[in-house]
């Protein structure tokens, strides 16, 4: 797990998120919340992320906030019967259950931070469950 170092102005340019990027951010958010509950059950104290992860958490939360629905402020994706998210006809991006959608863009730094938070979440989850740490290979 390494600390992300930005490379200047190109790190702040917003790029269009793919469906995989959107789902990654949403799943990391869901796993982070469940990990906090697991951590409290196992350690009987609230989870405290390491200080070197604070900037990555802030970037990841910024991306999650941007992806929230503009209409209702939620993050509940409308899904088909088989569980895949329903997407718009032209942009192929997920729709909220209310019919709205978020601003599905992110910066390179936010995506890198999302990956770092995902790795930390998987590592801590494995430690709490006494399992081997998983290795995540990013494309």
TORBAKOL-390166 format. One record per residue: x, y, z of N, C-alpha, C, O in turn; residue in three letters. Coordinates in Angstrom, 1 decimal, decimal comma, padded with zeros to 4 digits. Each point is the difference from the previous one (the first is absolute). Layout:
TORBAKOL-390166
+--------+---------+--------+---------+----------+--------+--------+---------+--------+--------+---------+--------+------+
: n.east : n.north :   n.up : ca.east : ca.north :  ca.up : c.east : c.north :   c.up : o.east : o.north :   o.up : rest :
+--------+---------+--------+---------+----------+--------+--------+---------+--------+--------+---------+--------+------+
:      X :       Y :      Z :       X :        Y :      Z :      X :       Y :      Z :      X :       Y :      Z :  ALA :
...
+--------+---------+--------+---------+----------+--------+--------+---------+--------+--------+---------+--------+------+
//
This chain:
TORBAKOL-390166
+--------+---------+--------+---------+----------+--------+--------+---------+--------+--------+---------+--------+------+
: n.east : n.north :   n.up : ca.east : ca.north :  ca.up : c.east : c.north :   c.up : o.east : o.north :   o.up : rest :
+--------+---------+--------+---------+----------+--------+--------+---------+--------+--------+---------+--------+------+
:  000,9 :  -001,2 :  000,0 :  -000,9 :    001,2 :  000,0 :  000,9 :   001,2 :  000,0 :  000,8 :   000,2 :  000,9 :  UNK :
: -000,9 :   000,6 : -001,9 :   000,8 :    001,2 : -000,1 : -000,7 :   001,3 :  000,0 : -001,2 :   000,0 : -000,2 :  UNK :
:  001,8 :   001,0 :  000,5 :  -000,6 :    001,3 :  000,1 :  000,0 :   000,6 : -001,4 :  001,0 :  -000,1 : -000,7 :  UNK :
: -002,1 :   000,7 :  000,3 :  -000,2 :    000,5 : -001,3 :  000,7 :   001,4 : -000,1 : -000,3 :   000,8 :  000,9 :  UNK :
:  001,1 :  -000,6 : -001,8 :   000,6 :    001,4 : -000,2 : -000,5 :   000,5 : -001,3 :  000,2 :  -000,6 : -001,1 :  UNK :
: -000,8 :   001,8 :  001,1 :  -000,6 :    000,6 : -001,2 :  001,1 :   000,5 : -000,9 :  001,2 :   000,2 :  000,4 :  UNK :
: -001,6 :   000,1 : -001,7 :   001,0 :    000,5 : -000,9 : -000,4 :   001,4 : -000,6 :  000,2 :   000,3 : -001,2 :  UNK :
: -000,8 :   000,5 :  002,1 :  -000,3 :    001,4 : -000,5 : -001,4 :   000,2 : -000,5 : -001,0 :  -000,7 :  000,4 :  UNK :
:  000,9 :   001,6 : -001,4 :  -001,3 :    000,4 : -000,5 : -000,8 :  -001,1 : -000,7 : -001,2 :   000,0 :  000,0 :  UNK :
:  001,9 :  -001,0 : -000,6 :  -000,7 :   -001,1 : -000,7 : -000,6 :  -000,9 :  001,0 : -000,9 :  -000,8 : -000,4 :  UNK :
:  001,3 :   000,8 :  001,6 :  -000,6 :   -000,8 :  001,0 : -001,4 :   000,5 :  000,5 : -000,8 :  -000,7 :  000,5 :  UNK :
:  000,5 :   002,0 : -000,8 :  -001,2 :    000,6 :  000,4 : -001,0 :   000,1 : -001,1 : -001,2 :   000,5 :  000,2 :  UNK :
:  001,5 :  -000,9 : -001,4 :  -001,0 :    000,0 : -001,2 : -001,0 :  -001,0 :  000,2 :  000,3 :  -001,2 :  000,3 :  UNK :
: -001,6 :   001,5 : -000,4 :  -001,1 :   -000,9 :  000,1 : -000,1 :  -000,8 : -001,3 :  000,0 :   000,5 : -001,1 :  UNK :
: -000,1 :  -001,8 :  001,3 :  -000,1 :   -000,9 : -001,2 : -001,3 :  -000,8 :  000,2 : -000,4 :  -000,2 :  001,2 :  UNK :
: -000,2 :  -000,3 : -002,2 :  -001,3 :   -000,7 :  000,0 :  000,2 :  -001,4 :  000,7 :  000,9 :  -000,7 : -000,4 :  UNK :
: -001,7 :   000,4 :  001,4 :   000,1 :   -001,3 :  000,6 : -000,7 :  -001,1 : -000,8 : -001,1 :   000,3 : -000,6 :  UNK :
:  001,6 :  -001,4 :  000,6 :  -000,6 :   -001,2 : -000,7 : -000,9 :  -000,6 :  001,0 :  000,0 :   000,3 :  001,2 :  UNK :
: -000,8 :  -001,3 : -001,6 :  -000,9 :   -000,7 :  000,9 :  000,8 :  -000,7 :  001,0 : -000,4 :  -000,1 :  001,2 :  UNK :
:  001,6 :  -000,5 : -001,5 :   000,8 :   -000,7 :  000,9 :  000,6 :   001,0 :  001,1 :  000,0 :  -000,4 :  001,2 :  UNK :
:  000,3 :   001,6 : -001,6 :   000,5 :    001,0 :  000,9 : -001,1 :   000,4 :  001,1 :  000,3 :   000,1 :  001,2 :  UNK :
: -001,5 :   000,0 : -001,7 :  -001,1 :    000,4 :  000,8 : -000,3 :  -001,1 :  001,0 : -000,2 :   000,2 :  001,2 :  UNK :
:  000,2 :  -001,4 : -001,7 :  -000,3 :   -001,2 :  000,9 :  001,1 :  -000,2 :  001,0 : -000,3 :  -000,4 :  001,1 :  UNK :
:  001,5 :   000,6 : -001,5 :   001,2 :   -000,2 :  000,9 : -000,2 :   001,0 :  001,2 :  000,1 :  -000,4 :  001,2 :  UNK :
: -000,4 :   001,7 : -001,5 :  -000,1 :    001,0 :  001,1 : -001,2 :  -000,4 :  000,9 :  000,1 :   000,2 :  001,2 :  UNK :
: -001,2 :  -000,6 : -001,8 :  -001,2 :   -000,4 :  000,8 :  000,3 :  -001,2 :  000,9 : -000,4 :  -000,1 :  001,1 :  UNK :
:  001,1 :  -000,9 : -001,7 :   000,2 :   -001,2 :  000,8 :  001,1 :   000,2 :  001,1 : -000,1 :  -000,5 :  001,1 :  UNK :
:  001,1 :   001,4 : -001,4 :   000,9 :    000,3 :  001,1 : -000,7 :   000,7 :  001,1 :  000,3 :  -000,2 :  001,2 :  UNK :
: -001,2 :   001,1 : -001,5 :  -000,8 :    000,7 :  001,0 : -000,8 :  -001,0 :  000,8 :  000,0 :   000,1 :  001,3 :  UNK :
: -000,7 :  -001,0 : -001,9 :  -000,7 :   -001,1 :  000,7 :  000,8 :  -000,8 :  000,9 : -000,3 :  -000,3 :  001,1 :  UNK :
:  001,5 :  -000,2 : -001,6 :   000,9 :   -000,8 :  000,7 :  000,6 :   000,8 :  001,2 :  000,3 :  -000,6 :  001,0 :  UNK :
:  000,0 :   001,8 : -001,2 :   000,6 :    000,9 :  001,0 : -001,0 :   000,1 :  001,2 :  000,5 :  -000,1 :  001,2 :  UNK :
: -001,7 :   000,3 : -001,5 :  -001,0 :    000,0 :  001,1 : -000,2 :  -001,3 :  000,8 :  000,0 :   000,0 :  001,2 :  UNK :
:  000,0 :  -001,1 : -002,0 :  -000,2 :   -001,3 :  000,7 :  001,3 :  -000,3 :  000,7 :  000,0 :  -000,7 :  001,1 :  UNK :
:  001,2 :   001,1 : -001,6 :   001,2 :   -000,2 :  000,8 :  000,1 :   000,7 :  001,3 :  000,5 :  -000,5 :  001,0 :  UNK :
: -001,1 :   001,7 : -001,0 :  -000,1 :    000,8 :  001,3 : -000,8 :  -000,8 :  001,0 :  000,3 :   000,0 :  001,2 :  UNK :
: -001,4 :  -000,6 : -001,6 :  -000,8 :   -000,8 :  000,9 :  000,7 :  -001,2 :  000,5 : -000,1 :  -000,4 :  001,1 :  UNK :
:  000,8 :  -000,3 : -002,1 :   000,8 :   -001,2 :  000,4 :  001,1 :   000,3 :  001,0 :  000,2 :  -000,7 :  000,9 :  UNK :
:  000,5 :   001,8 : -001,2 :   001,1 :    000,5 :  000,9 : -000,5 :   000,2 :  001,4 :  000,6 :  -000,4 :  000,9 :  UNK :
: -001,8 :   001,0 : -000,8 :  -000,5 :    000,3 :  001,3 : -000,4 :  -001,3 :  000,7 :  000,2 :  -000,1 :  001,2 :  UNK :
: -000,8 :  -000,9 : -001,9 :  -000,4 :   -001,3 :  000,6 :  001,3 :  -000,7 :  000,5 : -000,1 :  -000,7 :  001,0 :  UNK :
:  001,2 :   000,7 : -001,8 :   001,2 :   -000,7 :  000,4 :  000,8 :   000,7 :  001,0 :  000,4 :  -000,6 :  001,0 :  UNK :
: -000,1 :   001,9 : -001,1 :   000,9 :    000,8 :  000,8 : -000,7 :   000,7 :  001,1 :  000,6 :   000,5 :  001,0 :  UNK :
: -001,9 :  -000,3 : -001,1 :  -000,9 :    000,8 :  001,0 :  000,5 :   001,5 :  000,1 : -000,1 :   000,6 :  001,0 :  UNK :
:  000,7 :  -000,1 : -002,1 :   000,3 :    001,4 : -000,1 : -000,3 :   000,4 : -001,4 : -000,1 :  -000,8 : -000,9 :  UNK :
: -000,1 :   002,1 :  000,6 :  -000,3 :    000,5 : -001,3 :  001,2 :  -000,1 : -000,9 :  001,2 :   000,1 :  000,5 :  UNK :
: -001,4 :  -000,4 : -001,8 :   001,1 :   -000,1 : -000,9 :  000,7 :   001,3 : -000,2 : -000,7 :   001,0 : -000,3 :  UNK :
:  002,0 :  -000,9 :  000,4 :   000,8 :    001,2 : -000,3 :  001,0 :  -000,3 : -001,1 :  000,9 :  -000,7 :  000,2 :  UNK :
: -001,2 :   001,2 : -001,4 :   000,9 :   -000,2 : -001,1 :  001,4 :   000,6 :  000,3 :  000,1 :   001,0 :  000,7 :  UNK :
:  001,0 :  -001,5 : -001,3 :   001,3 :    000,6 :  000,3 :  000,1 :   001,4 : -000,5 : -000,7 :   000,3 : -001,0 :  UNK :
:  001,5 :   000,5 :  001,6 :   000,1 :    001,4 : -000,4 :  000,5 :   000,2 : -001,4 : -000,5 :   001,0 : -000,7 :  UNK :
:  001,3 :  -001,9 :  000,1 :   000,5 :    000,2 : -001,3 : -001,1 :  -000,3 : -001,1 :  000,2 :   000,2 : -001,2 :  UNK :
: -001,3 :  -000,7 :  001,7 :  -001,1 :   -000,3 : -000,9 : -001,1 :   001,1 : -000,1 : -000,9 :  -000,1 : -000,8 :  UNK :
:  001,1 :   001,1 :  001,6 :  -001,0 :    001,1 :  000,1 : -000,3 :   000,7 : -001,3 : -001,1 :   000,3 : -000,3 :  UNK :
:  002,2 :   000,0 : -000,4 :  -000,2 :    000,8 : -001,3 : -000,7 :  -000,9 : -001,0 : -000,8 :   000,5 : -000,8 :  UNK :
:  001,2 :  -001,8 :  000,8 :  -000,7 :   -000,9 : -001,0 : -001,5 :  -000,1 :  000,4 : -000,8 :  -000,1 : -000,9 :  UNK :
:  000,5 :   000,0 :  002,2 :  -001,4 :   -000,1 :  000,4 : -000,8 :   001,3 : -000,4 : -001,1 :  -000,1 : -000,5 :  UNK :
:  001,8 :   001,2 :  000,6 :  -000,7 :    001,3 : -000,4 : -000,3 :   000,0 : -001,5 : -001,0 :   000,4 : -000,4 :  UNK :
:  002,0 :  -000,8 : -000,4 :  -000,2 :   -000,1 : -001,5 : -001,1 :  -000,9 : -000,4 : -000,8 :   000,3 : -000,8 :  UNK :
:  000,9 :  -001,5 :  001,5 :  -001,0 :   -001,0 : -000,3 : -001,4 :   000,4 :  000,3 : -001,0 :  -000,2 : -000,7 :  UNK :
:  000,8 :   000,9 :  001,9 :  -001,3 :    000,5 :  000,4 : -000,5 :   001,1 : -000,9 : -001,2 :   000,1 : -000,3 :  UNK :
:  002,2 :   000,7 : -000,2 :  -000,4 :    001,0 : -001,0 : -000,6 :  -000,6 : -001,3 : -001,0 :   000,5 : -000,5 :  UNK :
:  001,6 :  -001,5 :  000,1 :  -000,5 :   -000,7 : -001,2 : -001,3 :  -000,7 :  000,3 : -000,9 :   000,1 : -000,9 :  UNK :
:  000,7 :  -000,7 :  002,0 :  -001,3 :   -000,6 :  000,4 : -001,1 :   001,1 :  000,1 : -001,1 :  -000,2 : -000,5 :  UNK :
:  001,5 :   001,4 :  001,0 :  -001,0 :    001,0 :  000,2 : -000,4 :   000,6 : -001,4 : -001,2 :   000,3 : -000,2 :  UNK :
:  002,1 :  -000,3 : -000,7 :  -000,3 :    000,5 : -001,4 : -000,9 :  -001,0 : -000,7 : -000,8 :   000,4 : -000,8 :  UNK :
:  001,0 :  -001,7 :  001,1 :  -000,8 :   -001,0 : -000,7 : -001,5 :  -000,1 :  000,6 : -000,8 :  -000,7 : -000,6 :  UNK :
:  000,5 :   001,4 :  001,7 :  -001,3 :   -000,1 :  000,6 : -001,0 :   000,6 : -001,0 :  000,3 :   000,9 : -000,8 :  UNK :
: -001,5 :  -001,4 :  000,9 :  -001,1 :    000,5 : -000,9 : -000,3 :   001,4 :  000,2 : -000,1 :   000,5 :  001,2 :  UNK :
:  000,0 :   000,3 : -002,3 :  -000,3 :    001,4 :  000,1 : -001,4 :   000,3 :  000,4 : -000,3 :   001,1 :  000,6 :  UNK :
: -000,6 :  -002,1 : -000,8 :  -001,4 :    000,2 :  000,2 : -000,4 :  -000,2 :  001,5 : -000,6 :   000,8 :  000,7 :  UNK :
:  001,0 :  -002,0 : -000,2 :  -000,4 :   -000,4 :  001,4 :  001,2 :   000,0 :  001,0 : -000,2 :  -000,1 :  001,2 :  UNK :
:  001,4 :   000,2 : -001,7 :   001,2 :   -000,1 :  000,9 :  000,4 :  -001,4 :  000,4 :  000,9 :  -000,1 :  000,8 :  UNK :
: -001,6 :  -000,9 : -001,3 :   000,3 :   -001,4 :  000,4 :  001,0 :  -000,7 : -001,0 :  000,5 :   000,6 : -000,9 :  UNK :
: -000,2 :  -001,8 :  001,3 :   000,9 :   -000,8 : -000,9 : -000,6 :  -001,4 : -000,2 :  000,8 :  -001,0 :  000,0 :  UNK :
: -002,1 :   000,9 : -000,1 :  -000,6 :   -001,3 : -000,2 : -000,2 :  -000,2 : -001,5 : -000,9 :   000,7 : -000,6 :  UNK :
:  001,6 :  -001,5 :  000,0 :  -000,1 :   -000,2 : -001,5 : -001,2 :  -000,9 : -000,3 : -000,2 :  -001,0 :  000,7 :  UNK :
: -000,5 :   001,4 : -001,7 :  -001,1 :   -000,9 : -000,5 :  000,6 :  -001,2 : -000,7 :  000,9 :   000,1 : -000,8 :  UNK :
: -001,4 :  -001,3 :  001,2 :   000,6 :   -001,2 : -000,5 : -001,1 :  -000,8 : -000,8 : -001,2 :   000,1 :  000,3 :  UNK :
:  001,7 :  -000,9 : -001,2 :  -000,9 :   -001,0 : -000,7 : -000,2 :  -001,2 :  000,8 :  000,5 :  -000,1 :  001,1 :  UNK :
: -001,3 :  -000,9 : -001,6 :  -000,3 :   -001,2 :  000,8 :  001,2 :  -000,8 :  000,4 :  000,0 :  -000,6 :  001,0 :  UNK :
:  001,0 :   000,6 : -001,9 :   001,2 :   -000,8 :  000,3 :  001,1 :   000,8 :  000,8 :  001,1 :  -000,5 :  000,2 :  UNK :
: -001,5 :   001,7 :  000,2 :   000,9 :    000,8 :  000,9 :  001,0 :   001,0 : -000,6 :  000,7 :   000,7 :  000,6 :  UNK :
: -000,7 :  -000,7 : -002,0 :   000,9 :    001,0 : -000,7 : -000,7 :   001,4 :  000,1 : -001,2 :   000,1 : -000,1 :  UNK :
:  002,0 :   000,9 :  000,2 :  -000,6 :    001,3 :  000,1 : -000,6 :   000,5 : -001,4 :  000,5 :  -000,3 : -001,0 :  UNK :
: -001,7 :   000,9 :  001,1 :  -000,6 :    000,5 : -001,2 :  000,7 :   001,3 : -000,4 :  000,4 :   000,8 :  000,8 :  UNK :
: -000,1 :  -000,7 : -002,1 :   000,8 :    001,1 : -000,5 : -000,8 :   000,8 : -001,0 : -001,1 :  -000,4 : -000,5 :  UNK :
:  001,5 :   001,6 :  000,2 :  -000,6 :    000,9 : -000,9 :  000,2 :  -000,6 : -001,4 :  001,0 :  -000,7 : -000,3 :  UNK :
: -001,9 :   001,0 : -000,7 :   000,2 :   -000,5 : -001,3 :  001,2 :   000,5 : -000,8 :  000,6 :  -000,7 : -000,8 :  UNK :
: -000,3 :   002,0 :  001,1 :   001,0 :    000,6 : -000,8 :  001,4 :   000,0 :  000,7 :  001,0 :  -000,2 : -000,7 :  UNK :
: -001,0 :   000,4 :  002,0 :   001,3 :    000,2 :  000,7 :  000,5 :  -001,3 :  000,7 :  001,1 :  -000,1 :  000,4 :  UNK :
: -002,0 :  -000,9 : -000,3 :   000,3 :   -001,2 :  000,7 :  000,5 :   000,1 :  001,4 :  000,8 :  -000,8 :  000,5 :  UNK :
: -001,3 :   001,9 :  000,2 :   000,4 :    000,2 :  001,4 : -001,2 :  -000,3 :  000,9 : -001,2 :   000,1 : -000,4 :  UNK :
:  001,4 :  -000,6 :  001,6 :  -001,1 :   -000,4 :  000,9 : -001,0 :   001,1 :  000,4 :  000,4 :   001,2 :  000,1 :  UNK :
: -001,6 :  -001,6 :  000,0 :  -001,0 :    000,9 :  000,5 : -000,4 :  -000,3 :  001,4 :  000,0 :  -001,1 :  000,4 :  UNK :
: -000,5 :   002,1 :  000,3 :  -000,4 :   -000,1 :  001,4 : -001,4 :  -000,6 : -000,1 : -000,7 :   000,1 : -001,0 :  UNK :
:  000,2 :  -000,6 :  002,2 :  -001,4 :   -000,5 :  000,0 : -001,0 :   001,1 : -000,2 : -001,1 :  -000,3 : -000,5 :  UNK :
:  001,5 :   001,5 :  000,8 :  -001,0 :    001,2 : -000,3 :  000,0 :   000,4 : -001,5 : -000,8 :   000,8 : -000,4 :  UNK :
:  001,7 :  -001,4 : -000,4 :   000,1 :    000,4 : -001,4 :  001,1 :   001,0 : -000,3 :  000,3 :   000,2 : -001,2 :  UNK :
:  000,3 :   000,4 :  002,2 :   001,1 :    000,9 : -000,2 :  001,4 :  -000,6 : -000,1 :  000,0 :  -001,3 :  000,0 :  UNK :
:  001,0 :   002,1 :  000,0 :   001,4 :   -000,6 :  000,0 :  000,9 :   001,1 :  000,5 : -000,3 :   001,1 :  000,2 :  UNK :
:  001,5 :  -001,6 :  000,1 :   001,0 :    000,9 :  000,6 :  001,0 :   000,6 : -001,1 : -000,2 :  -000,3 : -001,2 :  UNK :
:  001,1 :   001,0 :  001,7 :   001,1 :    000,5 : -000,9 :  001,1 :  -001,0 : -000,1 :  000,9 :  -000,1 :  000,9 :  UNK :
: -001,0 :  -000,8 : -001,9 :   000,9 :   -001,1 : -000,1 :  001,3 :   000,4 : -000,6 :  000,3 :  -000,5 : -001,1 :  UNK :
:  000,5 :   001,3 :  001,8 :   001,4 :    000,3 : -000,4 :  000,9 :  -000,1 :  001,2 : -000,5 :  -000,1 :  001,2 :  UNK :
:  001,8 :  -000,1 : -001,4 :   000,9 :   -000,1 :  001,0 :  001,4 :   000,5 : -000,5 :  000,2 :   000,1 : -001,2 :  UNK :
:  000,7 :   000,2 :  002,2 :   001,3 :    000,4 : -000,4 :  000,9 :  -001,3 :  000,1 : -000,4 :  -001,0 :  000,6 :  UNK :
:  001,6 :   001,0 : -001,2 :   000,9 :   -001,1 :  000,1 :  000,4 :  -000,2 :  001,4 :  000,1 :  -001,2 :  000,5 :  UNK :
:  000,1 :   002,2 :  000,3 :   000,3 :   -000,1 :  001,4 : -001,1 :  -000,7 :  000,8 :  000,3 :  -000,8 :  000,9 :  UNK :
: -001,5 :   001,2 : -001,2 :  -001,2 :   -000,6 :  000,7 :  000,0 :  -001,5 : -000,3 : -000,3 :  -000,8 :  000,9 :  UNK :
:  000,5 :   000,4 : -002,1 :  -000,1 :   -001,4 : -000,3 :  001,1 :  -000,8 :  000,6 : -000,2 :  -001,1 :  000,5 :  UNK :
:  001,4 :   001,7 : -000,5 :   001,2 :   -000,7 :  000,7 : -000,3 :  -000,1 :  001,5 :  000,3 :  -001,0 :  000,6 :  UNK :
: -000,9 :   002,0 :  000,0 :  -000,3 :    000,0 :  001,4 : -001,1 :  -001,1 :  000,3 :  000,1 :  -000,6 :  001,0 :  UNK :
: -001,0 :   000,5 : -001,9 :  -001,1 :   -001,0 :  000,1 :  000,7 :  -001,4 :  000,0 : -000,4 :  -000,9 :  000,8 :  UNK :
:  001,3 :   000,7 : -001,6 :   000,7 :   -001,3 : -000,1 :  000,8 :  -000,3 :  001,3 :  000,1 :  -001,1 :  000,5 :  UNK :
:  000,6 :   002,2 :  000,0 :   000,7 :   -000,1 :  001,3 : -000,9 :  -000,4 :  001,2 :  000,3 :  -000,8 :  000,8 :  UNK :
: -001,5 :   001,5 : -000,8 :  -000,9 :   -000,3 :  001,1 : -000,6 :  -001,4 : -000,2 : -000,2 :  -000,7 :  001,0 :  UNK :
:  000,0 :   000,3 : -002,2 :  -000,5 :   -001,4 : -000,2 :  001,0 :  -001,0 :  000,5 : -000,3 :  -001,0 :  000,6 :  UNK :
:  001,6 :   001,2 : -000,9 :   001,1 :   -000,9 :  000,4 :  000,0 :   000,0 :  001,6 :  000,2 :  -001,1 :  000,6 :  UNK :
: -000,2 :   002,2 :  000,0 :   000,0 :    000,1 :  001,5 : -001,2 :  -000,7 :  000,6 :  000,2 :  -000,7 :  001,0 :  UNK :
: -001,3 :   000,9 : -001,6 :  -001,3 :   -000,6 :  000,5 :  000,1 :  -001,6 : -000,1 : -000,3 :  -000,7 :  001,0 :  UNK :
:  000,8 :   000,2 : -002,1 :   000,2 :   -001,4 : -000,2 :  001,0 :  -000,6 :  001,0 : -000,2 :  -001,0 :  000,5 :  UNK :
:  001,3 :   001,8 : -000,3 :   001,1 :   -000,5 :  000,9 : -000,5 :  -000,1 :  001,4 :  000,2 :  -001,0 :  000,7 :  UNK :
: -000,9 :   002,1 : -000,2 :  -000,5 :    000,0 :  001,4 : -001,1 :  -001,0 :  000,2 : -000,1 :  -000,7 :  001,0 :  UNK :
: -000,8 :   000,5 : -002,0 :  -001,0 :   -001,0 :  000,1 :  000,6 :  -001,4 :  000,1 : -000,5 :  -000,8 :  000,8 :  UNK :
:  001,5 :   000,5 : -001,5 :   000,7 :   -001,3 :  000,1 :  000,7 :  -000,2 :  001,3 : -000,1 :  -001,1 :  000,6 :  UNK :
:  000,7 :   002,2 : -000,1 :   000,6 :   -000,1 :  001,4 : -001,0 :  -000,3 :  001,1 :  000,2 :  -000,8 :  000,9 :  UNK :
: -001,4 :   001,5 : -001,0 :  -001,0 :   -000,2 :  001,0 : -000,6 :  -001,4 :  000,0 : -000,5 :  -000,5 :  001,0 :  UNK :
:  000,5 :  -000,1 : -002,2 :  -000,6 :   -001,3 : -000,1 :  001,1 :  -001,1 :  000,0 : -000,3 :  -001,2 : -000,2 :  UNK :
:  001,5 :   001,5 :  000,5 :   001,2 :   -000,9 :  000,1 :  000,1 :  -000,8 : -001,3 :  000,1 :  -001,2 : -000,1 :  UNK :
: -000,1 :   001,9 : -001,0 :   000,1 :   -000,6 : -001,4 :  001,3 :   000,7 : -000,6 :  000,4 :   001,0 :  000,4 :  UNK :
:  000,1 :  -001,7 : -001,5 :   001,1 :    000,6 : -000,7 : -000,4 :   001,3 : -000,7 : -001,1 :   000,1 : -000,5 :  UNK :
:  002,0 :   000,8 :  000,4 :  -000,3 :    001,3 : -000,6 : -000,1 :  -000,2 : -001,5 :  000,9 :  -000,7 : -000,7 :  UNK :
: -002,0 :   001,2 :  000,0 :  -000,1 :   -000,2 : -001,4 :  000,9 :   000,9 : -000,8 :  000,3 :   001,1 :  000,5 :  UNK :
:  000,0 :  -001,5 : -001,7 :   000,8 :    000,9 : -000,9 : -000,9 :   000,5 : -001,1 : -000,6 :  -000,8 : -000,7 :  UNK :
:  000,5 :   002,1 :  000,6 :  -000,9 :    000,6 : -001,0 :  000,9 :   000,5 : -001,2 :  000,9 :   000,8 :  000,2 :  UNK :
: -001,2 :  -001,3 : -001,4 :   000,7 :    000,4 : -001,2 : -000,9 :   001,0 : -000,7 : -001,1 :  -000,4 : -000,5 :  UNK :
:  001,5 :   001,6 :  000,4 :  -000,8 :    001,1 : -000,7 :  000,4 :   000,0 : -001,5 :  001,2 :  -000,2 : -000,3 :  UNK :
: -002,2 :   000,4 : -000,5 :   000,4 :    000,1 : -001,5 :  000,8 :   001,2 : -000,3 :  000,3 :   000,2 : -001,2 :  UNK :
+--------+---------+--------+---------+----------+--------+--------+---------+--------+--------+---------+--------+------+
//
